[in-house]
Amino acid sequence: MKKKKDSRFETIERDLLDKETWSQIQNNLDLVLAMPRGALYDLPDSLDSLYFLINNIWAKMNKNGSMALLQIPFFLKKEFLAWYKIVRSKNVSITYSIENTEDTDKDTYIAVCLVKKEDDPDNLPILD
């Protein structure tokens, strides 16, 4: 695992779809920035991989207002919007922005902000 550290933050460059990576990441994260570029377009189970990634990030976050800023590939828009409604129904603080509506643009993402609070669930729901 490649790590960069200074007194304010730690950057980890590693395969976030590997379970071993998550065992090496500390709990109680205050801010998470995740930009899964490329890989989610090539995986046959990209939606399952995305849920794995988001729920692992969520599990490592503090419950004191910590924040995750994520990029969701635009081709998962339909599934994301359905999931968003379920997450909002659990009173989880989640917002999103879509800057471009070109379905074929591989560089188009949905920007997502999740904020974890004390009364939030331990795990986020997934689509059936």
MOPAC internal coordinates of N, CA, C and O (Angstrom, degrees):
PM7 1SCF
backbone

  N    0.0000 0     0.00 0     0.00 0    0    0    0
  C    1.4495 1     0.00 0     0.00 0    1    0    0
  C    1.5191 1   107.59 1     0.00 0    2    1    0
  O    1.2310 1   121.37 1   -46.52 1    3    2    1
  N    1.2977 1   114.98 1   133.48 1    3    2    1
  C    1.4533 1   122.15 1   178.96 1    5    3    2
  C    1.5204 1   108.21 1   -93.70 1    6    5    3
  O    1.2310 1   120.14 1   -60.15 1    7    6    5
  N    1.3376 1   117.33 1   119.85 1    7    6    5
  C    1.4678 1   121.52 1  -179.12 1    9    7    6
  C    1.5186 1   110.06 1  -122.14 1   10    9    7
  O    1.2310 1   121.72 1   -36.89 1   11   10    9
  N    1.3149 1   114.31 1   143.11 1   11   10    9
  C    1.4618 1   121.52 1   171.90 1   13   11   10
  C    1.5104 1   105.28 1  -126.12 1   14   13   11
  O    1.2310 1   120.38 1   -46.39 1   15   14   13
  N    1.3188 1   116.89 1   133.61 1   15   14   13
  C    1.4596 1   119.05 1  -175.71 1   17   15   14
  C    1.5212 1   110.60 1  -140.71 1   18   17   15
  O    1.2310 1   121.11 1   -39.92 1   19   18   17
  N    1.3118 1   115.48 1   140.08 1   19   18   17
  C    1.4457 1   121.21 1   165.65 1   21   19   18
  C    1.5241 1   106.27 1  -135.64 1   22   21   19
  O    1.2310 1   119.51 1     8.61 1   23   22   21
  N    1.2824 1   118.54 1  -171.39 1   23   22   21
  C    1.4591 1   120.62 1  -173.57 1   25   23   22
  C    1.5350 1   113.48 1   -69.96 1   26   25   23
  O    1.2310 1   120.02 1   163.25 1   27   26   25
  N    1.3196 1   117.56 1   -16.75 1   27   26   25
  C    1.4592 1   120.04 1  -176.45 1   29   27   26
  C    1.5134 1   114.94 1  -102.76 1   30   29   27
  O    1.2310 1   119.79 1   149.12 1   31   30   29
  N    1.3192 1   118.00 1   -30.88 1   31   30   29
  C    1.4555 1   118.56 1  -175.52 1   33   31   30
  C    1.5276 1   111.09 1  -155.51 1   34   33   31
  O    1.2310 1   122.08 1   -12.22 1   35   34   33
  N    1.3146 1   113.62 1   167.78 1   35   34   33
  C    1.4572 1   121.09 1   178.10 1   37   35   34
  C    1.5203 1   108.03 1  -130.26 1   38   37   35
  O    1.2310 1   120.68 1   -46.85 1   39   38   37
  N    1.3112 1   116.31 1   133.15 1   39   38   37
  C    1.4592 1   122.16 1   177.30 1   41   39   38
  C    1.5156 1   108.56 1  -110.41 1   42   41   39
  O    1.2310 1   120.96 1   -48.38 1   43   42   41
  N    1.3196 1   115.77 1   131.62 1   43   42   41
  C    1.4603 1   120.44 1   178.79 1   45   43   42
  C    1.5139 1   107.95 1  -120.32 1   46   45   43
  O    1.2310 1   120.71 1   -55.46 1   47   46   45
  N    1.3187 1   116.25 1   124.54 1   47   46   45
  C    1.4543 1   121.81 1   175.79 1   49   47   46
  C    1.5163 1   107.04 1  -109.41 1   50   49   47
  O    1.2310 1   121.06 1   -75.85 1   51   50   49
  N    1.3211 1   115.58 1   104.15 1   51   50   49
  C    1.4671 1   120.42 1  -175.99 1   53   51   50
  C    1.5175 1   108.41 1  -161.52 1   54   53   51
  O    1.2310 1   120.59 1   -13.42 1   55   54   53
  N    1.3032 1   116.47 1   166.58 1   55   54   53
  C    1.4568 1   122.71 1   178.74 1   57   55   54
  C    1.5270 1   109.38 1   -70.43 1   58   57   55
  O    1.2310 1   120.35 1   -72.88 1   59   58   57
  N    1.3266 1   116.94 1   107.12 1   59   58   57
  C    1.4574 1   120.92 1  -176.64 1   61   59   58
  C    1.5239 1   112.77 1   -77.30 1   62   61   59
  O    1.2310 1   120.02 1   176.68 1   63   62   61
  N    1.3214 1   117.56 1    -3.32 1   63   62   61
  C    1.4619 1   120.46 1   175.14 1   65   63   62
  C    1.5259 1   111.58 1   -96.48 1   66   65   63
  O    1.2310 1   120.72 1  -177.34 1   67   66   65
  N    1.3286 1   116.22 1     2.66 1   67   66   65
  C    1.4594 1   122.58 1   177.84 1   69   67   66
  C    1.5280 1   108.94 1   -94.53 1   70   69   67
  O    1.2310 1   120.10 1   -56.23 1   71   70   69
  N    1.3414 1   117.42 1   123.77 1   71   70   69
  C    1.4686 1   121.27 1  -178.24 1   73   71   70
  C    1.5194 1   112.08 1   -59.14 1   74   73   71
  O    1.2310 1   119.71 1   146.92 1   75   74   73
  N    1.3217 1   118.16 1   -33.08 1   75   74   73
  C    1.4650 1   121.35 1   179.87 1   77   75   74
  C    1.5289 1   111.54 1   -62.38 1   78   77   75
  O    1.2310 1   120.58 1   144.49 1   79   78   77
  N    1.3127 1   116.50 1   -35.51 1   79   78   77
  C    1.4692 1   120.42 1   177.38 1   81   79   78
  C    1.5179 1   110.21 1   -56.66 1   82   81   79
  O    1.2310 1   120.28 1   135.45 1   83   82   81
  N    1.3254 1   117.06 1   -44.55 1   83   82   81
  C    1.4577 1   121.12 1  -175.76 1   85   83   82
  C    1.5174 1   112.81 1   -69.04 1   86   85   83
  O    1.2310 1   120.00 1   154.14 1   87   86   85
  N    1.3181 1   117.60 1   -25.86 1   87   86   85
  C    1.4685 1   119.56 1   176.75 1   89   87   86
  C    1.5317 1   110.87 1   -72.67 1   90   89   87
  O    1.2310 1   120.14 1   161.96 1   91   90   89
  N    1.3202 1   117.33 1   -18.04 1   91   90   89
  C    1.4601 1   121.69 1  -178.20 1   93   91   90
  C    1.5290 1   113.25 1   -99.39 1   94   93   91
  O    1.2310 1   120.21 1   175.62 1   95   94   93
  N    1.3169 1   117.21 1    -4.38 1   95   94   93
  C    1.4635 1   120.74 1   179.18 1   97   95   94
  C    1.5232 1   108.42 1   -93.76 1   98   97   95
  O    1.2310 1   120.76 1   -47.97 1   99   98   97
  N    1.3045 1   116.15 1   132.03 1   99   98   97
  C    1.4687 1   121.24 1  -178.08 1  101   99   98
  C    1.5227 1   111.50 1   -66.35 1  102  101   99
  O    1.2310 1   120.75 1   -23.43 1  103  102  101
  N    1.3143 1   116.17 1   156.57 1  103  102  101
  C    1.4591 1   122.42 1   173.58 1  105  103  102
  C    1.5224 1   109.16 1   -82.28 1  106  105  103
  O    1.2310 1   120.72 1    -6.13 1  107  106  105
  N    1.3223 1   116.23 1   173.87 1  107  106  105
  C    1.4634 1   123.52 1   174.81 1  109  107  106
  C    1.5209 1   113.46 1    65.09 1  110  109  107
  O    1.2310 1   120.79 1  -136.34 1  111  110  109
  N    1.3317 1   116.10 1    43.66 1  111  110  109
  C    1.4535 1   120.29 1   176.76 1  113  111  110
  C    1.5293 1   109.92 1   -72.88 1  114  113  111
  O    1.2310 1   120.38 1   -39.13 1  115  114  113
  N    1.3144 1   116.87 1   140.87 1  115  114  113
  C    1.4609 1   121.88 1   179.07 1  117  115  114
  C    1.5300 1   112.23 1   -94.53 1  118  117  115
  O    1.2310 1   120.51 1   145.94 1  119  118  117
  N    1.3251 1   116.63 1   -34.06 1  119  118  117
  C    1.4541 1   121.27 1  -178.96 1  121  119  118
  C    1.5186 1   108.94 1  -143.78 1  122  121  119
  O    1.2310 1   121.04 1   -49.31 1  123  122  121
  N    1.3280 1   115.62 1   130.69 1  123  122  121
  C    1.4655 1   121.23 1   177.80 1  125  123  122
  C    1.5230 1   107.67 1  -126.12 1  126  125  123
  O    1.2310 1   120.85 1   -50.09 1  127  126  125
  N    1.3128 1   115.98 1   129.91 1  127  126  125
  C    1.4626 1   122.56 1   173.72 1  129  127  126
  C    1.5178 1   106.51 1  -116.67 1  130  129  127
  O    1.2310 1   120.01 1   -60.49 1  131  130  129
  N    1.3187 1   117.59 1   119.51 1  131  130  129
  C    1.4646 1   120.64 1  -179.06 1  133  131  130
  C    1.5157 1   109.30 1  -130.22 1  134  133  131
  O    1.2310 1   121.85 1   -56.22 1  135  134  133
  N    1.3201 1   114.07 1   123.78 1  135  134  133
  C    1.4564 1   121.18 1   179.43 1  137  135  134
  C    1.5262 1   108.19 1  -129.11 1  138  137  135
  O    1.2310 1   120.06 1   -99.37 1  139  138  137
  N    1.3280 1   117.49 1    80.63 1  139  138  137
  C    1.4676 1   120.18 1  -176.95 1  141  139  138
  C    1.5244 1   111.58 1   -74.31 1  142  141  139
  O    1.2310 1   120.76 1   -94.73 1  143  142  141
  N    1.2987 1   116.16 1    85.27 1  143  142  141
  C    1.4628 1   121.29 1  -175.87 1  145  143  142
  C    1.5229 1   110.72 1   -85.20 1  146  145  143
  O    1.2310 1   121.07 1   -43.20 1  147  146  145
  N    1.2984 1   115.56 1   136.80 1  147  146  145
  C    1.4555 1   120.59 1   171.49 1  149  147  146
  C    1.5104 1   115.79 1    82.70 1  150  149  147
  O    1.2310 1   120.37 1   120.05 1  151  150  149
  N    1.3146 1   116.90 1   -59.95 1  151  150  149
  C    1.4610 1   120.81 1  -171.11 1  153  151  150
  C    1.5206 1   113.31 1   -58.04 1  154  153  151
  O    1.2310 1   119.70 1   137.95 1  155  154  153
  N    1.3110 1   118.18 1   -42.05 1  155  154  153
  C    1.4567 1   119.97 1  -177.39 1  157  155  154
  C    1.5248 1   112.36 1   -66.14 1  158  157  155
  O    1.2310 1   119.96 1   158.62 1  159  158  157
  N    1.3203 1   117.68 1   -21.38 1  159  158  157
  C    1.4586 1   120.35 1   175.87 1  161  159  158
  C    1.5240 1   111.35 1   -75.38 1  162  161  159
  O    1.2310 1   120.24 1   153.23 1  163  162  161
  N    1.3192 1   117.14 1   -26.77 1  163  162  161
  C    1.4564 1   121.33 1  -172.92 1  165  163  162
  C    1.5186 1   114.19 1   -98.67 1  166  165  163
  O    1.2310 1   119.83 1   166.92 1  167  166  165
  N    1.3258 1   117.93 1   -13.08 1  167  166  165
  C    1.4584 1   120.61 1  -177.72 1  169  167  166
  C    1.5270 1   110.75 1   -84.57 1  170  169  167
  O    1.2310 1   120.23 1   -45.42 1  171  170  169
  N    1.3353 1   117.17 1   134.58 1  171  170  169
  C    1.4624 1   119.23 1   179.42 1  173  171  170
  C    1.5281 1   112.62 1   -66.84 1  174  173  171
  O    1.2310 1   120.38 1   153.36 1  175  174  173
  N    1.3238 1   116.87 1   -26.64 1  175  174  173
  C    1.4710 1   121.93 1  -179.64 1  177  175  174
  C    1.5245 1   110.17 1  -110.88 1  178  177  175
  O    1.2310 1   120.64 1  -131.73 1  179  178  177
  N    1.3195 1   116.38 1    48.27 1  179  178  177
  C    1.4642 1   120.71 1  -172.74 1  181  179  178
  C    1.5246 1   112.63 1   -60.71 1  182  181  179
  O    1.2310 1   119.53 1   146.59 1  183  182  181
  N    1.3303 1   118.50 1   -33.41 1  183  182  181
  C    1.4663 1   119.92 1   179.22 1  185  183  182
  C    1.5263 1   110.54 1   -68.03 1  186  185  183
  O    1.2310 1   119.91 1   136.32 1  187  186  185
  N    1.3257 1   117.78 1   -43.68 1  187  186  185
  C    1.4621 1   120.78 1   176.50 1  189  187  186
  C    1.5276 1   111.08 1   -62.62 1  190  189  187
  O    1.2310 1   120.51 1   140.06 1  191  190  189
  N    1.3143 1   116.64 1   -39.94 1  191  190  189
  C    1.4667 1   120.87 1   178.40 1  193  191  190
  C    1.5206 1   111.05 1   -64.14 1  194  193  191
  O    1.2310 1   120.86 1   141.59 1  195  194  193
  N    1.3226 1   115.97 1   -38.41 1  195  194  193
  C    1.4580 1   119.99 1   178.33 1  197  195  194
  C    1.5264 1   111.08 1   -65.54 1  198  197  195
  O    1.2310 1   120.00 1   136.04 1  199  198  197
  N    1.3285 1   117.60 1   -43.96 1  199  198  197
  C    1.4678 1   120.76 1   176.69 1  201  199  198
  C    1.5290 1   110.77 1   -60.54 1  202  201  199
  O    1.2310 1   120.56 1   137.70 1  203  202  201
  N    1.3337 1   116.54 1   -42.30 1  203  202  201
  C    1.4622 1   121.09 1   177.94 1  205  203  202
  C    1.5289 1   109.94 1   -58.07 1  206  205  203
  O    1.2310 1   120.78 1   132.14 1  207  206  205
  N    1.3109 1   116.12 1   -47.86 1  207  206  205
  C    1.4626 1   121.61 1  -178.85 1  209  207  206
  C    1.5286 1   111.33 1   -62.47 1  210  209  207
  O    1.2310 1   120.21 1   129.26 1  211  210  209
  N    1.3236 1   117.20 1   -50.74 1  211  210  209
  C    1.4580 1   120.66 1  -176.76 1  213  211  210
  C    1.5245 1   111.49 1   -64.49 1  214  213  211
  O    1.2310 1   119.92 1   137.45 1  215  214  213
  N    1.3260 1   117.75 1   -42.55 1  215  214  213
  C    1.4643 1   119.48 1  -178.97 1  217  215  214
  C    1.5205 1   112.51 1   -69.39 1  218  217  215
  O    1.2310 1   119.64 1   148.06 1  219  218  217
  N    1.3228 1   118.30 1   -31.94 1  219  218  217
  C    1.4573 1   119.89 1   175.00 1  221  219  218
  C    1.5188 1   111.37 1   -70.03 1  222  221  219
  O    1.2310 1   120.57 1   140.55 1  223  222  221
  N    1.3127 1   116.51 1   -39.45 1  223  222  221
  C    1.4694 1   119.84 1   174.85 1  225  223  222
  C    1.5242 1   109.31 1   -61.29 1  226  225  223
  O    1.2310 1   120.26 1   130.88 1  227  226  225
  N    1.3294 1   117.10 1   -49.12 1  227  226  225
  C    1.4628 1   122.89 1  -178.76 1  229  227  226
  C    1.5285 1   110.82 1   -56.59 1  230  229  227
  O    1.2310 1   119.96 1   135.95 1  231  230  229
  N    1.3187 1   117.69 1   -44.05 1  231  230  229
  C    1.4701 1   122.18 1  -178.12 1  233  231  230
  C    1.5223 1   112.09 1   -64.11 1  234  233  231
  O    1.2310 1   119.60 1   151.72 1  235  234  233
  N    1.3133 1   118.37 1   -28.28 1  235  234  233
  C    1.4688 1   122.24 1  -178.18 1  237  235  234
  C    1.5266 1   113.65 1   -89.14 1  238  237  235
  O    1.2310 1   120.44 1   171.94 1  239  238  237
  N    1.3317 1   116.76 1    -8.06 1  239  238  237
  C    1.4708 1   120.44 1  -176.13 1  241  239  238
  C    1.5206 1   111.92 1   -82.48 1  242  241  239
  O    1.2310 1   121.16 1   -33.00 1  243  242  241
  N    1.3463 1   115.39 1   147.00 1  243  242  241
  C    1.4697 1   122.23 1   171.47 1  245  243  242
  C    1.5180 1   109.51 1   -62.73 1  246  245  243
  O    1.2310 1   121.01 1   -25.48 1  247  246  245
  N    1.3312 1   115.67 1   154.52 1  247  246  245
  C    1.4667 1   120.25 1   174.79 1  249  247  246
  C    1.5294 1   110.62 1   -99.31 1  250  249  247
  O    1.2310 1   120.54 1  -145.74 1  251  250  249
  N    1.3139 1   116.58 1    34.26 1  251  250  249
  C    1.4695 1   119.91 1  -177.21 1  253  251  250
  C    1.5242 1   111.59 1  -122.50 1  254  253  251
  O    1.2310 1   120.81 1  -148.67 1  255  254  253
  N    1.3156 1   116.06 1    31.33 1  255  254  253
  C    1.4582 1   118.86 1   179.77 1  257  255  254
  C    1.5149 1   113.30 1    96.44 1  258  257  255
  O    1.2310 1   120.09 1  -161.84 1  259  258  257
  N    1.3341 1   117.44 1    18.16 1  259  258  257
  C    1.4613 1   118.97 1   177.38 1  261  259  258
  C    1.5255 1   109.74 1   -66.87 1  262  261  259
  O    1.2310 1   120.74 1   -20.15 1  263  262  261
  N    1.3182 1   116.19 1   159.85 1  263  262  261
  C    1.4522 1   121.23 1  -170.73 1  265  263  262
  C    1.5190 1   111.26 1  -130.41 1  266  265  263
  O    1.2310 1   121.28 1   -38.17 1  267  266  265
  N    1.3340 1   115.15 1   141.83 1  267  266  265
  C    1.4637 1   121.40 1   171.70 1  269  267  266
  C    1.5219 1   107.65 1  -121.20 1  270  269  267
  O    1.2310 1   121.01 1   -52.39 1  271  270  269
  N    1.3110 1   115.68 1   127.61 1  271  270  269
  C    1.4629 1   122.44 1   175.07 1  273  271  270
  C    1.5191 1   106.60 1  -110.03 1  274  273  271
  O    1.2310 1   120.92 1   -61.11 1  275  274  273
  N    1.3237 1   115.85 1   118.89 1  275  274  273
  C    1.4602 1   121.64 1  -172.06 1  277  275  274
  C    1.5170 1   111.01 1  -125.68 1  278  277  275
  O    1.2310 1   121.18 1   -24.32 1  279  278  277
  N    1.3240 1   115.34 1   155.68 1  279  278  277
  C    1.4536 1   121.22 1   170.84 1  281  279  278
  C    1.5197 1   107.77 1  -116.12 1  282  281  279
  O    1.2310 1   120.81 1   -57.41 1  283  282  281
  N    1.3287 1   116.06 1   122.59 1  283  282  281
  C    1.4552 1   122.18 1   178.33 1  285  283  282
  C    1.5237 1   107.08 1  -105.75 1  286  285  283
  O    1.2310 1   119.47 1   -50.97 1  287  286  285
  N    1.3261 1   118.62 1   129.03 1  287  286  285
  C    1.4699 1   119.73 1   179.15 1  289  287  286
  C    1.5356 1   111.17 1   -57.43 1  290  289  287
  O    1.2310 1   121.07 1   -41.01 1  291  290  289
  N    1.3115 1   115.56 1   138.99 1  291  290  289
  C    1.4569 1   121.31 1  -175.28 1  293  291  290
  C    1.5296 1   112.60 1   -61.12 1  294  293  291
  O    1.2310 1   120.03 1   151.05 1  295  294  293
  N    1.3343 1   117.55 1   -28.95 1  295  294  293
  C    1.4636 1   118.64 1  -177.69 1  297  295  294
  C    1.5319 1   111.84 1   -66.85 1  298  297  295
  O    1.2310 1   119.98 1   167.40 1  299  298  297
  N    1.3224 1   117.65 1   -12.60 1  299  298  297
  C    1.4663 1   121.56 1   175.99 1  301  299  298
  C    1.5314 1   111.83 1   -97.44 1  302  301  299
  O    1.2310 1   120.38 1  -162.31 1  303  302  301
  N    1.3230 1   116.87 1    17.69 1  303  302  301
  C    1.4676 1   121.61 1  -175.61 1  305  303  302
  C    1.5248 1   112.75 1   -55.02 1  306  305  303
  O    1.2310 1   119.77 1   130.12 1  307  306  305
  N    1.3130 1   118.04 1   -49.88 1  307  306  305
  C    1.4692 1   121.60 1  -177.20 1  309  307  306
  C    1.5285 1   110.79 1   -58.69 1  310  309  307
  O    1.2310 1   120.70 1   131.86 1  311  310  309
  N    1.3332 1   116.27 1   -48.14 1  311  310  309
  C    1.4645 1   121.03 1   179.80 1  313  311  310
  C    1.5211 1   111.02 1   -66.92 1  314  313  311
  O    1.2310 1   120.53 1   139.54 1  315  314  313
  N    1.3398 1   116.58 1   -40.46 1  315  314  313
  C    1.4613 1   119.68 1   179.41 1  317  315  314
  C    1.5209 1   110.81 1   -60.96 1  318  317  315
  O    1.2310 1   119.74 1   133.60 1  319  318  317
  N    1.3242 1   118.10 1   -46.40 1  319  318  317
  C    1.4594 1   120.79 1  -177.41 1  321  319  318
  C    1.5311 1   111.62 1   -63.37 1  322  321  319
  O    1.2310 1   119.87 1   143.56 1  323  322  321
  N    1.3286 1   117.86 1   -36.44 1  323  322  321
  C    1.4690 1   121.00 1   175.57 1  325  323  322
  C    1.5288 1   110.01 1   -65.99 1  326  325  323
  O    1.2310 1   120.59 1   136.83 1  327  326  325
  N    1.3401 1   116.48 1   -43.17 1  327  326  325
  C    1.4754 1   121.44 1   179.17 1  329  327  326
  C    1.5263 1   110.25 1   -65.35 1  330  329  327
  O    1.2310 1   120.45 1   138.69 1  331  330  329
  N    1.3264 1   116.74 1   -41.31 1  331  330  329
  C    1.4592 1   122.34 1   178.91 1  333  331  330
  C    1.5361 1   110.71 1   -54.55 1  334  333  331
  O    1.2310 1   120.23 1   134.80 1  335  334  333
  N    1.3110 1   117.16 1   -45.20 1  335  334  333
  C    1.4710 1   120.79 1   179.67 1  337  335  334
  C    1.5280 1   111.59 1   -61.43 1  338  337  335
  O    1.2310 1   120.58 1   140.16 1  339  338  337
  N    1.3236 1   116.51 1   -39.84 1  339  338  337
  C    1.4687 1   120.41 1   178.98 1  341  339  338
  C    1.5232 1   110.31 1   -66.71 1  342  341  339
  O    1.2310 1   120.37 1   135.31 1  343  342  341
  N    1.3277 1   116.89 1   -44.69 1  343  342  341
  C    1.4684 1   121.52 1   179.58 1  345  343  342
  C    1.5300 1   110.38 1   -61.99 1  346  345  343
  O    1.2310 1   120.43 1   135.48 1  347  346  345
  N    1.3236 1   116.79 1   -44.52 1  347  346  345
  C    1.4821 1   120.12 1   178.79 1  349  347  346
  C    1.5236 1   111.23 1   -62.47 1  350  349  347
  O    1.2310 1   120.04 1   146.14 1  351  350  349
  N    1.3410 1   117.53 1   -33.86 1  351  350  349
  C    1.4707 1   120.55 1   179.88 1  353  351  350
  C    1.5277 1   111.25 1   -66.44 1  354  353  351
  O    1.2310 1   120.04 1   162.62 1  355  354  353
  N    1.3422 1   117.53 1   -17.38 1  355  354  353
  C    1.4701 1   122.60 1   176.53 1  357  355  354
  C    1.5245 1   111.22 1   -92.57 1  358  357  355
  O    1.2310 1   120.47 1  -171.44 1  359  358  357
  N    1.3345 1   116.71 1     8.56 1  359  358  357
  C    1.4743 1   123.67 1  -179.96 1  361  359  358
  C    1.5245 1   113.80 1    63.51 1  362  361  359
  O    1.2310 1   120.39 1  -154.25 1  363  362  361
  N    1.3143 1   116.85 1    25.75 1  363  362  361
  C    1.4627 1   121.54 1   174.50 1  365  363  362
  C    1.5249 1   107.90 1   -81.82 1  366  365  363
  O    1.2310 1   120.73 1   -42.28 1  367  366  365
  N    1.3215 1   116.22 1   137.72 1  367  366  365
  C    1.4620 1   121.19 1   179.55 1  369  367  366
  C    1.5251 1   109.42 1   -77.45 1  370  369  367
  O    1.2310 1   120.87 1   -73.21 1  371  370  369
  N    1.3277 1   115.93 1   106.79 1  371  370  369
  C    1.4655 1   121.75 1   179.28 1  373  371  370
  C    1.5206 1   108.38 1  -140.08 1  374  373  371
  O    1.2310 1   120.80 1   -46.40 1  375  374  373
  N    1.3045 1   116.08 1   133.60 1  375  374  373
  C    1.4618 1   121.87 1   175.11 1  377  375  374
  C    1.5221 1   107.79 1  -132.58 1  378  377  375
  O    1.2310 1   121.00 1   -18.87 1  379  378  377
  N    1.3180 1   115.69 1   161.13 1  379  378  377
  C    1.4650 1   119.08 1   178.06 1  381  379  378
  C    1.5201 1   110.18 1  -149.36 1  382  381  379
  O    1.2310 1   121.56 1   -16.33 1  383  382  381
  N    1.3232 1   114.62 1   163.67 1  383  382  381
  C    1.4534 1   122.19 1   177.31 1  385  383  382
  C    1.5191 1   108.33 1  -144.59 1  386  385  383
  O    1.2310 1   121.14 1   -43.38 1  387  386  385
  N    1.3208 1   115.42 1   136.62 1  387  386  385
  C    1.4619 1   120.82 1   175.36 1  389  387  386
  C    1.5184 1   106.70 1  -118.00 1  390  389  387
  O    1.2310 1   120.82 1   -63.73 1  391  390  389
  N    1.3312 1   116.03 1   116.27 1  391  390  389
  C    1.4601 1   118.86 1  -174.79 1  393  391  390
  C    1.5235 1   113.26 1   -88.87 1  394  393  391
  O    1.2310 1   120.12 1   158.25 1  395  394  393
  N    1.3117 1   117.37 1   -21.75 1  395  394  393
  C    1.4489 1   121.50 1  -174.80 1  397  395  394
  C    1.5205 1   108.23 1  -139.56 1  398  397  395
  O    1.2310 1   119.88 1   -35.20 1  399  398  397
  N    1.2967 1   117.83 1   144.80 1  399  398  397
  C    1.4648 1   119.96 1  -178.24 1  401  399  398
  C    1.5222 1   112.59 1  -113.57 1  402  401  399
  O    1.2310 1   119.87 1  -162.95 1  403  402  401
  N    1.3101 1   117.86 1    17.05 1  403  402  401
  C    1.4621 1   121.33 1   178.05 1  405  403  402
  C    1.5239 1   109.55 1   -75.32 1  406  405  403
  O    1.2310 1   120.25 1   -72.07 1  407  406  405
  N    1.3332 1   117.14 1   107.93 1  407  406  405
  C    1.4671 1   121.56 1  -177.48 1  409  407  406
  C    1.5238 1   113.51 1   -60.29 1  410  409  407
  O    1.2310 1   119.94 1   153.30 1  411  410  409
  N    1.3060 1   117.73 1   -26.70 1  411  410  409
  C    1.4548 1   120.36 1  -174.12 1  413  411  410
  C    1.5215 1   113.49 1   -94.75 1  414  413  411
  O    1.2310 1   119.65 1   176.84 1  415  414  413
  N    1.2936 1   118.27 1    -3.16 1  415  414  413
  C    1.4569 1   122.25 1  -176.59 1  417  415  414
  C    1.5257 1   110.30 1   -80.15 1  418  417  415
  O    1.2310 1   120.06 1   -70.20 1  419  418  417
  N    1.3412 1   117.49 1   109.80 1  419  418  417
  C    1.4635 1   121.27 1  -179.20 1  421  419  418
  C    1.5175 1   113.02 1   -67.20 1  422  421  419
  O    1.2310 1   120.00 1   162.55 1  423  422  421
  N    1.3128 1   117.60 1   -17.45 1  423  422  421
  C    1.4575 1   120.15 1  -179.01 1  425  423  422
  C    1.5235 1   112.71 1   -95.93 1  426  425  423
  O    1.2310 1   120.17 1  -170.78 1  427  426  425
  N    1.3220 1   117.29 1     9.22 1  427  426  425
  C    1.4526 1   120.97 1   179.52 1  429  427  426
  C    1.5233 1   109.35 1   -93.05 1  430  429  427
  O    1.2310 1   121.34 1   -49.54 1  431  430  429
  N    1.3167 1   115.05 1   130.46 1  431  430  429
  C    1.4573 1   121.02 1  -178.43 1  433  431  430
  C    1.5146 1   110.64 1  -129.50 1  434  433  431
  O    1.2310 1   121.80 1   -19.99 1  435  434  433
  N    1.3122 1   114.16 1   160.01 1  435  434  433
  C    1.4540 1   121.51 1   169.80 1  437  435  434
  C    1.5252 1   105.58 1   -97.90 1  438  437  435
  O    1.2310 1   120.38 1   -60.17 1  439  438  437
  N    1.3059 1   116.87 1   119.83 1  439  438  437
  C    1.4660 1   120.64 1   177.58 1  441  439  438
  C    1.5253 1   108.09 1   -83.03 1  442  441  439
  O    1.2310 1   120.71 1   -51.90 1  443  442  441
  N    1.3331 1   116.25 1   128.10 1  443  442  441
  C    1.4603 1   121.86 1  -175.34 1  445  443  442
  C    1.5200 1   109.43 1  -125.99 1  446  445  443
  O    1.2310 1   121.22 1   -41.75 1  447  446  445
  N    1.3240 1   115.28 1   138.25 1  447  446  445
  C    1.4597 1   121.50 1   175.36 1  449  447  446
  C    1.5248 1   108.30 1  -123.76 1  450  449  447
  O    1.2310 1   120.60 1   -58.81 1  451  450  449
  N    1.3265 1   116.47 1   121.19 1  451  450  449
  C    1.4634 1   123.33 1   174.92 1  453  451  450
  C    1.5179 1   108.42 1  -112.93 1  454  453  451
  O    1.2310 1   120.42 1   -45.37 1  455  454  453
  N    1.3222 1   116.80 1   134.63 1  455  454  453
  C    1.4621 1   121.62 1   175.57 1  457  455  454
  C    1.5199 1   107.31 1  -122.34 1  458  457  455
  O    1.2310 1   120.72 1   -53.10 1  459  458  457
  N    1.3341 1   116.23 1   126.90 1  459  458  457
  C    1.4619 1   121.43 1  -177.01 1  461  459  458
  C    1.5211 1   110.08 1  -100.00 1  462  461  459
  O    1.2310 1   121.60 1   -51.67 1  463  462  461
  N    1.3339 1   114.55 1   128.33 1  463  462  461
  C    1.4629 1   121.19 1  -179.34 1  465  463  462
  C    1.5286 1   110.12 1  -117.95 1  466  465  463
  O    1.2310 1   120.70 1   -11.18 1  467  466  465
  N    1.3126 1   116.26 1   168.82 1  467  466  465
  C    1.4648 1   123.25 1  -175.70 1  469  467  466
  C    1.5259 1   113.33 1   -54.51 1  470  469  467
  O    1.2310 1   120.00 1   139.82 1  471  470  469
  N    1.3170 1   117.60 1   -40.18 1  471  470  469
  C    1.4648 1   120.37 1  -175.53 1  473  471  470
  C    1.5351 1   114.10 1   -91.75 1  474  473  471
  O    1.2310 1   119.86 1  -171.27 1  475  474  473
  N    1.3184 1   117.87 1     8.73 1  475  474  473
  C    1.4599 1   121.12 1   179.09 1  477  475  474
  C    1.5291 1   111.52 1   -74.94 1  478  477  475
  O    1.2310 1   120.60 1   -25.07 1  479  478  477
  N    1.3298 1   116.46 1   154.93 1  479  478  477
  C    1.4687 1   119.39 1   178.68 1  481  479  478
  C    1.5322 1   111.37 1   -67.27 1  482  481  479
  O    1.2310 1   121.12 1   -23.28 1  483  482  481
  N    1.3247 1   115.47 1   156.72 1  483  482  481
  C    1.4653 1   120.33 1   178.11 1  485  483  482
  C    1.5239 1   112.01 1   -68.04 1  486  485  483
  O    1.2310 1   120.63 1   146.89 1  487  486  485
  N    1.3316 1   116.40 1   -33.11 1  487  486  485
  C    1.4679 1   121.75 1  -179.99 1  489  487  486
  C    1.5198 1   109.05 1  -125.58 1  490  489  487
  O    1.2310 1   121.20 1   -33.07 1  491  490  489
  N    1.3034 1   115.31 1   146.93 1  491  490  489
  C    1.4612 1   120.29 1   175.66 1  493  491  490
  C    1.5275 1   108.88 1   -86.04 1  494  493  491
  O    1.2310 1   120.35 1   -30.86 1  495  494  493
  N    1.3368 1   116.94 1   149.14 1  495  494  493
  C    1.4652 1   119.15 1   179.13 1  497  495  494
  C    1.5396 1   110.22 1   -70.38 1  498  497  495
  O    1.2310 1   121.14 1   -19.77 1  499  498  497
  N    1.3131 1   115.42 1   160.23 1  499  498  497
  C    1.4438 1   121.43 1   174.80 1  501  499  498
  C    1.5249 1   108.83 1  -123.53 1  502  501  499
  O    1.2310 1   120.73 1   -18.36 1  503  502  501
  N    1.3238 1   116.21 1   161.64 1  503  502  501
  C    1.4611 1   120.49 1   176.18 1  505  503  502
  C    1.5238 1   108.62 1   -76.73 1  506  505  503
  O    1.2310 1   120.92 1   -36.99 1  507  506  505
  N    1.3116 1   115.84 1   143.01 1  507  506  505
  C    1.4792 1   119.81 1   175.06 1  509  507  506
  C    1.5082 1   111.03 1   -83.51 1  510  509  507
  O    1.2310 1   120.10 1   180.00 1  511  510  509

